Amino acid sequence: MGTQSRDLYLEVSYLMPENGARISFSFDRVKHDQGGAASEIITEMMINGRSMITTRIEVMASCGYATIVNPGNTAGPTQSVKELSTTVNYLF
C-alpha cells in the first residue's frame, strides 16, 4: 500500500451458532498515491456466507462489487469488477 496511501476497512458479521452459520458484510476503500496527479481509488463491497450443512460438509459463498477510479494511478475510465464464488468443503 505504501506511505502515500490510505485504507478504510469495515466488517460486520452475524454468527448463528445453532446453524453453524455466519454471514458477513465488508466495505474496503483504498486510495493510492495521494500526492500524484491521478490517485487510484478502489472501493469494494462484499457479502459472505458460510454454513455447515452436515458435520462434514461446509458450504461457503461470496458476492462482491468494486469500482476502480484512475486504474494504475493514471487518469482514465472507471472500471468495475464483479465477483461471485462458491466453495464446498468436505471435512475429514
Backbone bond lengths (Angstrom), bond angles and torsions (degrees), N, CA, C in turn:
res aa  C-N    CA-C-N  psi(-1)  N-CA   C-N-CA  omega(-1)  CA-C   N-CA-C  phi
1 M - - - 1.439 - - 1.525 110.08 -
2 G 1.317 120.86 -45.80 1.456 123.35 176.01 1.524 113.11 91.07
3 T 1.331 115.10 169.68 1.464 120.14 -176.86 1.521 112.45 -80.05
4 Q 1.307 118.86 -16.76 1.459 122.09 178.77 1.524 111.76 -96.38
5 S 1.326 116.34 26.01 1.457 121.34 -177.74 1.518 110.39 -125.33
6 R 1.320 115.19 158.28 1.461 122.37 175.27 1.526 108.39 -132.79
7 D 1.332 115.92 142.45 1.463 121.23 -178.37 1.521 109.20 -136.31
8 L 1.321 116.72 130.73 1.462 123.08 174.16 1.522 107.12 -121.25
9 Y 1.326 116.88 122.63 1.467 121.72 179.99 1.520 108.45 -129.15
10 L 1.326 116.37 127.30 1.460 122.65 177.09 1.521 108.73 -129.23
11 E 1.333 116.40 141.12 1.465 120.73 177.19 1.521 109.34 -142.95
12 V 1.324 115.27 136.99 1.457 122.67 176.17 1.526 106.68 -124.53
13 S 1.338 116.34 130.36 1.464 120.97 -179.08 1.513 110.46 -126.77
14 Y 1.323 115.30 149.99 1.458 122.17 175.29 1.519 107.39 -127.01
15 L 1.318 116.50 118.07 1.456 122.60 -178.09 1.520 109.59 -99.19
16 M 1.335 116.23 130.64 1.462 122.65 176.96 1.524 108.50 -117.47
17 P 1.349 117.52 83.30 1.463 120.38 -173.62 1.523 113.74 -62.40
18 E 1.331 118.23 -30.09 1.461 120.02 -179.62 1.523 112.07 -65.75
19 N 1.338 117.16 -24.11 1.469 122.00 178.32 1.523 111.97 -105.87
20 G 1.323 117.09 -4.47 1.462 119.99 -173.84 1.517 111.33 62.38
21 A 1.339 116.17 38.18 1.467 120.45 -174.33 1.526 111.06 -125.05
22 R 1.324 114.12 158.97 1.465 121.14 177.72 1.522 108.34 -149.58
23 I 1.325 115.97 135.68 1.457 122.82 175.59 1.522 107.17 -122.08
24 S 1.335 117.08 136.04 1.457 119.50 178.73 1.527 110.39 -140.49
25 F 1.317 114.66 150.80 1.455 123.14 176.36 1.522 107.41 -125.32
26 S 1.319 117.19 133.91 1.465 119.52 179.82 1.532 110.53 -131.57
27 F 1.319 113.94 151.72 1.460 123.04 177.90 1.517 107.38 -132.63
28 D 1.330 116.75 132.33 1.463 121.52 -179.79 1.523 108.50 -136.93
29 R 1.329 115.65 130.32 1.472 120.93 176.72 1.518 107.62 -131.73
30 V 1.330 115.76 121.71 1.465 122.75 -178.54 1.524 108.49 -122.98
31 K 1.329 115.76 131.76 1.454 121.12 175.07 1.526 107.24 -120.10
32 H 1.343 116.23 116.61 1.460 122.77 -178.07 1.525 111.05 -96.35
33 D 1.321 116.07 152.04 1.462 123.77 171.39 1.529 111.56 48.76
34 Q 1.331 115.81 61.92 1.463 120.75 -176.59 1.519 113.33 -63.01
35 G 1.325 117.81 -23.70 1.462 120.26 -179.53 1.508 114.00 -84.28
36 G 1.315 117.49 -9.83 1.465 121.17 -176.40 1.517 112.84 -80.81
37 A 1.329 115.10 171.92 1.463 121.00 -179.10 1.528 112.18 -70.11
38 A 1.331 117.32 -34.25 1.468 121.56 -178.29 1.521 108.39 -133.29
39 S 1.306 116.62 95.89 1.473 121.17 -178.63 1.523 110.60 -78.53
40 E 1.329 116.00 134.09 1.457 121.37 175.21 1.526 108.44 -77.36
41 I 1.336 116.88 130.16 1.463 122.23 178.53 1.526 107.94 -124.88
42 I 1.329 115.40 121.05 1.467 121.21 178.61 1.525 108.05 -112.65
43 T 1.330 116.32 124.36 1.457 122.49 176.89 1.525 107.52 -119.77
44 E 1.335 116.27 123.45 1.464 120.84 -174.50 1.524 110.23 -131.73
45 M 1.339 116.12 137.65 1.463 122.78 174.21 1.522 108.09 -126.92
46 M 1.333 116.00 135.64 1.466 121.05 -178.43 1.526 109.32 -135.21
47 I 1.327 116.03 146.46 1.454 121.95 168.65 1.521 106.43 -125.54
48 N 1.328 116.25 132.29 1.466 122.41 -176.86 1.518 109.55 -127.56
49 G 1.313 115.37 147.10 1.456 121.40 175.60 1.509 110.24 -138.75
50 R 1.318 114.78 146.37 1.464 120.86 179.47 1.512 107.80 -144.60
51 S 1.335 117.41 138.32 1.456 120.92 179.43 1.528 110.39 -151.08
52 M 1.307 115.01 143.15 1.461 121.04 173.08 1.531 107.29 -89.12
53 I 1.327 116.63 111.92 1.464 121.36 179.51 1.526 109.91 -74.08
54 T 1.325 115.83 -44.44 1.469 122.74 173.26 1.529 106.20 -133.20
55 T 1.313 117.57 -175.32 1.464 119.62 178.22 1.520 112.24 -67.88
56 R 1.336 117.55 -15.62 1.464 121.19 -178.41 1.525 115.00 -117.47
57 I 1.321 118.40 -10.81 1.463 120.72 -176.35 1.526 110.07 -116.47
58 E 1.329 114.71 122.69 1.457 122.50 178.70 1.534 108.59 -116.30
59 V 1.326 116.41 134.55 1.461 122.14 178.55 1.524 108.49 -117.55
60 M 1.332 115.82 133.20 1.466 121.20 177.94 1.528 108.92 -129.11
61 A 1.323 116.06 146.03 1.456 121.51 176.80 1.516 109.01 -145.36
62 S 1.321 115.87 147.37 1.456 120.01 176.06 1.522 109.79 -145.59
63 C 1.317 114.25 151.42 1.445 122.00 179.72 1.526 107.10 -140.44
64 G 1.314 117.14 135.51 1.453 119.42 -177.42 1.512 112.61 -147.37
65 Y 1.329 113.36 160.69 1.458 121.24 178.19 1.526 107.90 -142.39
66 A 1.319 116.66 137.83 1.465 120.76 179.57 1.519 109.86 -140.78
67 T 1.335 114.68 151.82 1.457 121.13 171.01 1.520 108.13 -122.84
68 I 1.323 115.71 144.42 1.462 121.71 178.44 1.526 107.26 -125.26
69 V 1.319 115.15 113.56 1.463 121.69 178.00 1.525 107.59 -96.31
70 N 1.315 117.51 134.38 1.468 124.06 -177.69 1.536 111.86 53.37
71 P 1.336 117.99 61.53 1.464 120.85 -178.69 1.525 111.92 -56.08
72 G 1.318 116.24 135.34 1.454 121.67 179.20 1.517 113.56 70.45
73 N 1.330 117.17 21.74 1.471 123.13 -179.32 1.522 112.52 59.32
74 T 1.333 116.88 31.19 1.466 121.57 174.67 1.524 107.61 -125.61
75 A 1.309 116.21 141.56 1.461 120.07 179.60 1.525 108.99 -59.83
76 G 1.292 115.50 129.79 1.456 119.23 -178.14 1.507 110.63 -175.38
77 P 1.317 116.26 179.68 1.460 119.95 -177.79 1.528 111.58 -68.34
78 T 1.319 115.49 147.42 1.458 121.70 176.61 1.522 109.25 -70.59
79 Q 1.321 115.96 134.61 1.462 121.61 177.89 1.518 109.22 -105.39
80 S 1.316 116.09 149.89 1.463 120.20 174.31 1.523 108.95 -121.57
81 V 1.322 114.78 146.20 1.464 121.68 -178.18 1.521 107.52 -129.01
82 K 1.323 115.90 132.22 1.465 121.72 177.26 1.519 108.00 -119.73
83 E 1.333 115.95 140.34 1.468 120.22 -177.66 1.520 109.61 -136.40
84 L 1.312 115.38 138.39 1.453 122.17 175.54 1.524 106.83 -143.23
85 S 1.329 116.69 127.13 1.469 118.64 -179.65 1.526 110.16 -144.73
86 T 1.321 114.71 151.23 1.463 121.70 174.06 1.524 107.99 -136.73
87 T 1.315 114.44 150.92 1.460 121.16 179.08 1.523 108.10 -142.47
88 V 1.317 115.56 139.11 1.462 121.47 172.69 1.522 106.71 -121.98
89 N 1.322 116.89 124.82 1.464 122.13 179.07 1.520 109.71 -113.64
90 Y 1.313 114.85 134.70 1.463 120.48 171.20 1.515 107.02 -104.60
91 L 1.315 117.36 118.17 1.460 122.36 -176.76 1.528 109.58 -94.99
92 F 1.314 116.08 129.61 1.473 119.24 178.47 1.491 110.49 -137.55
